[in-house]
């Protein structure tokens, strides 16, 4: 869904995507610590694998995104997580174009950062077994919002490019409604579980 191919978008769109991606990557990586690497690697692998499980629907495909989940678990490091996953998917499996890696990263990564802010604001990062219900609630909201915002960004870019993408845009948005629900439930349940058994995994991002 978010793997836009080369030649689809106007140059100014994918060039802007790269500019935004470089700036956000530079900032987020400057905040990364050595102890963040193991968790970053595991979540990146999860995001990478999740998007490989997809169902072809017309000119597009339906697959899991997990950007909201990445935001909940990694905070601002969700952006480099998603960028690395997209690069691997592009070069290993041909998902998306090389020129559009930047804009694809924006489409998934910026919503992941917003999902993190929602989770952080709602829970105040007070992650304890006693706050499990609150963690689950805002985890679910963050998980769903991450997908919704990714869809909205993609839709805006396709519609800006040309009216010929209108039907494709409607198809992409409509077919991913179940993904929004599934990822919201998945993120909420997993966040609540981790809050109970290993709350320190969330850290103070």
N, C-alpha and C positions, 0 to 999 in steps of 0.2 A: 504493500500500500504506500509506504513512504519512500520506496526505492524509485524515485523518478529517474528515468533514463536520460542519456545524453540526447540533445537535440529537441527535447520537448519544451523546455522553458526558454524564454527570451534571455539573451546573454546578460542583461543587466540584473536579472533575477538570480541566476546562479552565481554571478560574480559578487553580488551583495551577500549571498549566502556564505560564500567563502570568507568575505571580510568579517562578517559577524562571528563566524565560527573561529577564526584565528584569534580574535580579541577575547572571546569567552574561554577558549582553550588556554591561552596565555595566563589569564587570571586564575582559572580553576587549578591548573597544574602548579601554579606558584604557591597554592595553599596545601598541596598534597604533602603528606609526611610518609616516611618509610613504612610506618606501621599500617598505613592505609592500603598498601599494595595487595596484600592477600585478599582482603574483602573486595577490593576493586576488581581483582582478577576473577573472582568467583561470580560476581554479579554480571560482569561483562560477558563471561561465558554463558550465563543464563539468558541474557538478552540476545546473544548471538544465536544460540540454539533455538530459542523460542520462535524467532522470525523465519527459521528454515522450515517450520511445520506450517504449510500454507495450503489453501484450497483455491484453485484457479476459478475465477468468476468473470467470464467475458474477457475484456482487455486488462483486467486487474486481478489481484489475488487478495484473499482474506487470510491474515495471520496475526499471531499475538505480537505485541509490541513491548510491553513491560517497562515502558519509560516512566510511568508513575511509580511502579515498584522500585525502579532504580533510584528515583528521587528520594523516596522514603528511606531506603537503605543506605544511600551514599551521600545524600546532601548535594552540595555543589559538584562533587566528583562524578555525579551522574552524567554530566556532559561529556567528559573525556571517555567514560565508559561507553556511551552510545556512539561516539565518534569512532573509537577503535572497532566496535562491533560492525559498524557500517563499512569501514575500510576493508575488514576481513571478508564480509559478505560480498562486497563489490569485486575484489580481486580473486577470491576463491570460487565464488559461485556465479559471478556476473549479475548480481542483484543491484540494479541501479547503475548510473553512469559515473565515470570518474569526475567529470566536470561538476556533477550535481551532488557530490558527497557533502559539500559544504551546506547546501540548502537542505539536503536530507537530514543532516545533523541538527540544523536549526529547527526543522519540523518536529523532530523527536526530542532534541535536547532542551530547548527552551521550555516546552511543556513539562519536562521532567524537573526543571528548576522551579517552576511555578508549583508543581505538585509538592515539592519539598517545602516550599514556603507555606503552603496550606497545612501540611503535616506539622511543621515546626510551630506555626501560629496556634493551631488547634490543640496540640499536646504540650506546648512549651518545652518539648523534649524532656518531659518528666516521665521517663519510661521505667515503670515498675510493675510488678504483678498486680498491684492494687489499681493501676490505671489502665489495665488491659482493655476494658470496654471503650474508653476514650481513644486509645491507640488504634483499636480495630476500626472504630468509626471514621477517624480522620485518615487512617490508612486506606480505607475503602473509597473515601471521597477523593483522595489524592490519586489513587489508581485509576479511577474512572475519568477524572479531569484530565489526566495526562493523555489519554487516548482521544478524548473530545477535542482538546486543543490541537493535537497533532492533525486530526481530521480537518479542523477549521483552517489551519495554516495551509495544508495541502489544497483544500478547496479554493481558497483565496488565490493561491498561485496559479492553479489551473485555469480559473475563470479570468484572471488577469491576462493570461497568455492568449486566450481566444475562446469564442463562443462554441467552437467545435468540441471543446472539452466539457460542455455542460452535462451531457448524458453520462459521461464517464465519472464526473464529479458526484452526481446524484447516486450512481451505482456504488461508488466507493463508500460514500457516507452511509448509505442505507445498509449495505452488507456488513459494516463494522459495528452496527448497533449491538449485536450480541457480544462482540469483543469488549465493548465498554462495560457491559454488565459483568462478564466473566472476570475481567481484570480487576474491577472494583472489588468483587467478592474475594478473589485470590489474594490481593494485596491486603485487604482488611483482615482476613483470617490469618494469613502468615504473620502480619505485623503483631496481631494479638498473641499469637503463639510464641513469637520470639520475645515479646514483652514479658511473658510468663516464665520462659525457660532460660533465656540468655539476654536480658535487657541491655547489657553493655555492648551488644553488637551494634546498636544504633549510634552510640558515641555522642559527642557534643559537636555537631557539625556547624 
